[in-house]
Amino acid sequence: MCSVAKKDGKGSTKKNSQLVLRLDKDERDAFVELCKELDTSAAREIRRFIRGFMKENAED
């Protein structure tokens, strides 16, 4: 399997599933705006939350 590099030089990392959730529009807009101000993306922060949540709640 061959990986195609993106224009920015980073390797392609394909995700194989999506999670759809419903949020209040104002809350979603405020979250996305805050992410932009912090130079990150909403998706990145949600993934970070999920990974941290899973780690905190993993059985030893």
Stockholm file with secondary structure:
# STOCKHOLM 1.0

chainA/1-60         MCSVAKKDGKGSTKKNSQLVLRLDKDERDAFVELCKELDTSAAREIRRFIRGFMKENAED
#=GR chainA/1-60 SS CCCCCCTTSCCCCCCCCCCCCCCCHHHHHHHHHHHHHTTCCHHHHHHHHHHHHHHHTCCC
#=GC SS_cons        CCCCCCTTSCCCCCCCCCCCCCCCHHHHHHHHHHHHHTTCCHHHHHHHHHHHHHHHTCCC
//
